[in-house]
Amino acid sequence: MTKDMEYYLQDLQARRASAAGTEKDVAAQHGKNRLTARERLDILFDPDTFTEIDTLVLPRHENYPGGKNSRLGDGVVTGFGLVNGRRVFAASQDAAVMGGSLGEMHANKIVKAMQMALKYGCPFIAINDSGGARIQEGVDSLGGYARIFDANCEASGVIPQLSVIMGPCAGGAVYSPALTDFVFMTNNSYMFITGPDVVRSVMQENVSFEELGGGMMHSAESGVCHFLATDDRDCLERVRGLLSYLPGNNQDDPPYISPIDDPERRCPELKDIVPTDPYKAYDVRGVIGSIVDDGAFFEVHQLWAENMVVGFARLNGYVVGIVANQPMVLAGCIDIKASIKATHFIRICDAYNVPIITLQDVPGFLPGKEQEYGGIIRNGARMIYAYSEATVPKLMIILRKSYGGAYCVMSSKGLRGDLLYAWPNAEIAVMGAEGAVNILFRRDVQAAEDPEAKRRELVEDYQQKFNNPYVAAARGLIDDVIDPADSRRILIRSLEVAMSKRERHVPRKHGISPM
């Protein structure tokens, strides 16, 4: 008997309802203070713009050992829509379906969405809430992870990839987020290779989920997490905020916003923010807020390697990446973690056509056995490599100190920095005047009738002859010495001319970054 269209529509609606889950599923997720997979997508995307794909996918297995069953969609919601009016693809794991575990078809859905994002030049967002590999599918599950990792690698540097951890993310599942550009975590999420039970059994260490792989640990200790949020809603709003600074792909420019802030605005407050005494600390975020449009700074990796500050802002409507030493922490010295943090951010900016603004106030690399044993040499070399390799506009202002190797590695002329400036109080030398005098004139000071007076005289002489911005300006190693109040407008004018920059490297398959 021929059935009318209403019959078929009711059948379709029933299947879609089955894929969406039950009220019990929703209540269970809310009971964990987490949103459902679809609720998260509703918050992430602009209202009524998300289009789901592969809703009716099923795994090959109708029944699993132990009575477990999947359902339509196989535990992950995939599709596309608009975020801030721009096209984005996403995959959101559904913890209500076998704990969000990843099986063959679950993985295929994610890979398909990633490949579509790559083909159409759109950012991809993975929302992770999964117990890990689906044990019942064995090697098919492991093969699914491998395909996701490969898709991450293929898309790397071509489209922005964001990972959002909103529940468990354990075992092999952690490597996909680690391969993406940015990782977000909520306070009640966690990531680790092996869980507390295994650690307790093998290593005889008692450790909690939070201590081993919680959001705060990965934000402040390991550096795996770039953004830590209080809950799902806060996290997804931050994702939307970050996307407002990123292009759809590496062929596009970042989104321009017509500025309200005056490009000719002077910043007289800068002379009060930064003390001329090189030994006094200050918060470099105050400098950044003074210079950029409307004081808006979207900081990345805020809780990790705090002696280096990185993040996105706008200058006259154009997106820029800020890399700045933070004198409030370790006097702004560069250590291993700061090198890694800056390197990753520089490479992201270069991949996605974001000009780099470097604000330098650095006494050098952090000394000590711990740093040397940990590989400060190779990690510092990575930052050199990143700055040298970057072909986007590279602008710099030396705010106060610029000593030794730290001067060289942070966007110097030798690393093809485009336009470099210094404030009149800047000290640019191998080391500070007092340290130089202690090394060069130790005997003269000791032999003097008044050693302290002699030392002060030599320090003053060294300052006048070597340790000031005018020596660097005389050699063409900086382009000008500027009034701090003019920093914003000079950076904007420099950015406008550097935006037409065309720079290419010697043809090669790829360089070999320091290990």
N, C-alpha and C positions, 0 to 999 in steps of 0.2 A: 504494500500500500504506500502511495506517495505521501510523504510528510511535508507539511507546510514549513515556511521559513521560520516561523515562531518556534517550532520544535528544535530546529538546528541552533537557533539563537539561545534557547534555554539550555541546551546541551553545552554550548560554548561558555555561557555564563557559569554553569556548574563547574566546568573544568577550571576556569579562572578562579572561582571561589576556592576550589580545592588547593590551587597553587598558593593562594594568599594566606592559607592557614586558618586557624580557629581562634575564637576569643580566649580559649585556654592558653594558646601559644602566646598571644599578646600579653595576657596577665602574667605568665611566667617570665617573660622578658622584662616587663615593667617591675616585677618583683625584685629583679637584680639591679634596679635603677638604670636600666638600659632601654633604648628604643628598639623597635622591630626594624628589620631590613628595609621595609618599604617606608616606614615613618622617617627613617634617616634620609632616604632619597627625596622625600617630600620637602624636608628642610633644606637639603643641599641645593636642589634645583629651583629655578624660578617657578612660581605657581602655574600648574597645569601645562608644563612644558615637557615633562618626562615621558618618553615612549619606551615601553619595555619590549625587549626582544627575547626569543627563546623561552617564552613563558611555559610552553608545553613540553619541554625536553624532559625525558625520563632516563634513568640509568638502565643499563642492559639487564640488571638483576631486579626481578619483581619482589623477591623476598631474600633477606639476608639471614645468615645464621644468628640465632639468638632472638628471632622475632622482630628485628629492626627493619623498618621500611622507609624508603624515601618517598617523595611525592613529586607531582608535576613541578618543574623548575629545578629540581634536584639540589635545593639548598642554597641557591644563589640567584639574586635578581640582577639582571644586566640590561643595559639600554643606554639611551642618550637623551639629552635635553639641553636647556639653556641655563647657564649660571652667569648672572650679571649680563644677560642678553647675548652670551657667546656660547657656542656649541661645545659640549663636554660629554664624554662617555664615562660610564661608571659600572662597577660591579659591587654589589652589597651582599655579603654572606648572611644567610638566614640561620641563626643558631637554633631555631625551633625544629629544623630538619636534620635529624641525626647529629645534633650538636654543631651544625655548620661544617661537618667534616667534608674533606675534599675527595671526591671520586673522579672517575674518568670523564663523565659527561659534565659534571660540575666544573672541572678544569677546562674542558673544551669550550664551555660558555664564556669563561673569563678570557681565554686566549682569543676567541673570536671577537669579543668586544675590544680587546687591546689591538688586534690587527685592523679592525675597522677604524679605531681612533688614529692609528698610524697612517692608514690609507687616506683618510679624510683630513688629516692635519689638525687633530683636536686633542686637548689634554685628556688624560685618563686618570680616574680616581678609583682606587681599590679600598673598600671598607671591609676590614677584617674582623671577623667574630667567629672563630672556628676552633674546634678541638684538635685540629690537625688532620693527618692523613686518615682516610676511611679504611680502617683495618680490614673490613670485610672484602675490600676490592684488591688488597695486596699490591702487587707491582703496578697494576693499572693506576692506582692512586699516586705512586711514586713517579710514574711516567708523566702524569698530569702536572705535578710540581715542576719537573724538568722542562716541560713545554712552556709553562708560565715564566720560568727563569729566562729561557731563551727569548721569549717575547719581550721581557723587560730589557734584556741586553740589546735587542734589535731596535727598540724604541728609544734607548738612552741617548739623550742629547738631540733627539729629533722632535719629540713632543714632551711636554711636562708630564711627569708621572708622580702622583701623590698617593701615599699610603696612609690610611686612617685606621688606627688600632682601637677598637671599641669593645674588646672582650679578650678572650684568650687568643694567643698567637704563639704556637709552640712547635718545636722540632723543625722540620724542613720548611714549614710555613714562614719562618722568620726571614728567609733569604730573599724572598720577593720584595718585602719592604726595604731591606737593606740595599737592593739594587735600584730603588727608585730615588727621585730627586729629594723629596721631603717626606718625613714621617711625623704624623700627629698621633698623640696618645691621650686617652682620658685617664682620670685618676683611678678608675676601677678596671683598667685593662692591664695586661701584662704580656711580655715577650721573653722567651728564653729557649735555648737549645734543648736543655733537659730540665725537667721540673724538680721541685723540692724533694719528692720521694726518691728519685734516682740519685740526686746529690747526697741525700742522707744515707742511702744504701751504699753507694760507691765511695764517697769521699768522707763519710762520717761527719758531715756538717749539717747542723740544724738551721734551716733558713726558711723564711716565709715566702709566699708568692710575691709580695710587694718588695721584699728585700732583694730577691733574686732577679726579678724582671719587671717591677712596677714602673709606672710612668715617671715618677720622681727619680728613681735610680737611673733610668735611661736618659733622662733630661739633664741631670746634674753630674753623673758619674761616667757612664759609658759614652754618652754623646750620640747614641743611636736615634734618640727622639729629638726632633727640631722644635716641636711645639707641644706643650702640655696644657690640657684643658680640664676644666672642672667636671664637665659632663658632656653628653652627646651633642646637645644643642650648642653649647659654647664651642665645642670642637668644630662642628660643621660651619658655624659662622666664621671661624678663623680660616677654614679652608676656602670659603668664598672670598674672604679678604685677601688671602695670598694670590688667588687666581686673578684678582684685579690688577696685579703687577706683572703677570706673565703672559707672553704671547700664546697663540694657539699652537705654534710650532716654530721650528728654527728658521723658517723662511720669512716669518712675519716679524714685525716690530711689536714691542710691548704696547699695551693700550695707552693711547694718549688721552689725557683729560684736560680740557680747556681750563687754564688756571685762573683762580681768583686773586691769588697772591701776586703782588707787584714784582716783576723780574728785576726792577731797579732798586728794590728795597734794600736799604743799608742795615747793617746789624751792629750798631754801636755797643750793644750789650756783651759782645764777644770779648772785649777787653777786660770785662769784669768776671766773665765765666772762667777764663783761663789765666791763672796767676803767672806772672813773669818769673817768679821764683821756681826754678826747675825741680825743686824738691817738694813742692806742694802739690797735693793731689786734687783732682776735680773730676766730675762726671762728664765724659765726652758726649754723652747723650744730649747734654745742654747745648753743645756746639752744633750737633746734628740738627736738633730741633730749631735752632735759630736760623740755620741756613736753608733748610728744605721748605718746600711749599707747605704753608699752613701748619708747620711744625709736626707734620704727620710722618712717623717713622714706624715701619713694620719690621720689628726686630726678629731675627732668625737665631735659633740656638741660644736663647737668652740666658739659660741657666748653666750652660757648659762653657768652659774656657772663657771665663768672664773678663779676662785681661785683653780679649779681642772682641770688638762689637761689630756685628755684620747685620745687614738687613736692607730692605727696599724703601725707597722714598721717591719723591718727584721733584724735579727742578724745572720750573716753568711748564709744568704739565707732562714732561717727559720722565719716564721711569728710569731711575738710576739705582745701582747697587752701592752701598756704603761699606767700606772696610776701614775700621778705626781702632787704634790702640786705646786701651782704657787705663789711664793713670791711677784710677782708684783701686785696681787689683794688680798686685805684683809690680807696681809702678809702671805698668804698661809693657813690661818685658814680654818677649815672644818665647813661649815654651812649646813643648810638643803638641799639646792639645790645641793651642792657639794657631799653630802652623796648619794642623789638619783642618780646623774650622775655617780658616781663611781660604785655604786651598780649595776646599769643596765649594765654597760660595763663589769664588772667582771663576771656577770652571762652569758653574751653572750660569752665571752672568754672561760669560763668553758664549756659551752654547745657545742662549736665548736672546742674544743681541741687546743685552742690558749694559750700558756704559758703567764703568767702575770709577767711583770717587774714593780716593784714599786720603784719610786724615791721619797724619803721622805725628806721634809724640812718643818716641820709643828710645829707651836707654840701651837697648841691645837684646841679645838672646839671654835667656835665663841660664846662669851658670850652675854647675854642680854635678856630682856623680850620678844622681838619679836621672838627670836629663841626658847625660852622655850615655849611660847604660841603656836608656830607653830609646835612643836613636834620634836625638835632636838634629844631628847632621843630615840624615836622610829626610827627616820630616821638614826641616827648614828648606832643603833642596826642592822638595815638592812645591813649596810656595813660590820659590824662584821659577820653577818650571811653569807653574800656572800663570804667573804674571807675564812671563816671556811669551808663552804660547797664545795668550789672549789677544785677539785682534779687534775687540771693541774699543771705543774711546776710553783712554785711561788718564784721568786727571788726578792731581794730588796737591794737597796743601800741607806743608810742614808747620804745625802749630807751635811747637816748642823744641823738643829734643829730637835729634836724628843722628844716632851714634853708630859707628862701626858697621858690621855686616847687616844690621837691621835696616840701615839706610839703603843698602844695595838691593835688598830683597823686596822692598815695598814700592813697586812701581817707579823705580828710578829711571833716569834717562838711559842708563845702560841696559835696562830691560824694556826699552821702547815705550816708556811713558810719554804721553803726548804733550800735555801742558802741565808744568809743575811750578808751584808757587811756594813762597815761605813768608811767614810773618816776620816783622823786623826784629823780634826777640828770639828768633829761632837759632838754635845751636846745631851746626852741621859739621861733624868732625869724626875722627876715629873713636874718640872718647871725650868725656867731659874734661874741662880745663884742669880741675884739681887732680884728677887721675893722671892726666898727661904730665903735669908738673911733677907729681910724685915719682913718675918713672924716669922722665928725662933729666930732671934737675935735682935729684935726691942729694947728691954730694954738694951741690951749690947751696942748697938750703941748710944742710947740716954744718957747712963751714961758715955760714954767715954769722955775724955778730948778733943779729936778731933773727933767728930762723923763721919765726912766724911772719914777721914783716916782709922778709925776703920771699917767703912762699906766696903771700898775698900779692906782692909786686909781680912775680912771675905768672901767677894765675891771671892777673889783669892783662899782662902783656900777651899771654897766649890767647885770651878772649879776643883781644883787639886784632891780632894777626891771623888767627886761624878759626876760632870757634864762633862764627857768625854767618849769616846768610849771604853776606856780600862777597865772600870768597867764592862760594858756589855760583853766585850770579855772574861774577867776573869770568868764570870758566865756562859759562853757558850750561851748567849742570842743573840750574833751575831757570825758569823763564822770566821771573820777576819777583821782587819783594813787594808785598802789598799791605795795605792797611787792613787789619782784621775786619773792620766794618764793611769793607768792599768784597768780602769773600763770596757772598751769595751771587752778586751780579757778575763778578769775574768768572765764577764757575759756570754760570748760565751762558755767558758769551762764549766761553771756551768750549762748552758742550755743543753749542750751535754750530761752531765751525768744525769741530771734530766729528760730528755726526755724518759727515760726507766722507769720512776716512775709508780708504781702500787699502787693505794690507793682506798679503798672501805669504804663506810659508813655502819653503823649498818643497817640491813634490816628494811625497813619501807615502808609504802605506800607513804608518802611524809612528809617532815618536815613542820613546821608552821612558816613561816617567820614573823618577827615582823609586826604589823599592820601598 
